[in-house]
C-alpha cells in the first residue's frame, strides 16, 4: 500500500473535516484490512472481482454492516483508479 500518498490523498478530500483524526482513523482501518485479511491492497484494487470479494470478506469477517471499513477500501480504489467502485449489488449482478 502506498501509505504516505494515500494519507495525503485522504487529507485533500473536502468530505473529511477533522483532518488529522479522520485520516489517522482511516489509515488504521486500511492497515487492518491488509494485516487481518493478509492481502496487498495495491493488487486488490487492480482487479474488480478481487475488490468485490474483499468487500464481501470485510462484511463477513469484520461484521462491517455500516460500511465504515469497506468505505476506506473504496477510497483506496478511487485513489489508485481515479473512479468509484460499483455497489455490492451491481457487482453481484455482474459476478453472480
N, C-alpha and C positions, 0 to 999 in steps of 0.2 A: 504494500500500500504506500502511496505517496503522501505520507502523513503531513509534512510541513506545508506542501502545496494545497492539500485538501483543507487543512485548518485555515489557511489564508482564504481559500475559496468560501468556506463557511462564514468567515468573518466579513466577507464582502457582500453577503446576501442581505438585502434590505429587510427580509422577513425575520431575521434574527436580531432582536432588540438588545438584550443584555449580552453583549458580545463575548466577554471572557467566560462567564458561567455557562452560557449556552453552547459555545464552541467546545469547551472542555467536556461538557456532558456528552455531546455528540461524538467527540473523539473517543471517549471512554466506551461508548456503545459500539462504535465501528471496530475498535480493537477487540472487544468482547466477541464480536461475530467471527473475526479471523481466528482468535485463540480457541474459543469453545467449539466452533464448528470445524476447526482445522482446515480452513480454506484460505486461498490467496484472492483477495478481492479484485486485484488487477486482472486476474484470469476470469473470475466470476462475471464481472460486468462486461466482458467482451463477448459473451455468449448468452443470448436471451433465454435459452432453455435452462442453462445453469443458474441464471439470475432468478428465474421463476422458481426453480427447485429450492434455491437458497431462501427465498422469501417464504416458501411453504415450511421449510425447516425451522426458520425463525419463529413462525406462528406455533408450530408443533413443539419444538424443543425449549423455547423460552416462554411459551404461553403469552406471546405478544399479541393480544387481542385488540388493543387500541392502536397498534401500528407504530409506536414510538421507535422501536428498534428497526423495524422494516423501513421506516422513513429515512433513517440515516444511510442505509444501503442504497435507497433510491436517490438520495443526494449524491452519493459517490458515483452512481451510474450517470447522473447528469454531469458531474464534474469531468468524468472520463469521456463520455459520448456526446455531450452537448445537447442532449434531448432527454425528455422524461421517459421512464419505463411504463409500459401499459399496465392497466389494473390487473389484479389477480383473475378477475372474471374474464377479461379479454384473453389473457394467457391460457386460461382453462379451455376456452373455445378453440384457441389456436393449437395447443399442445395436447389437449384431451385429458 
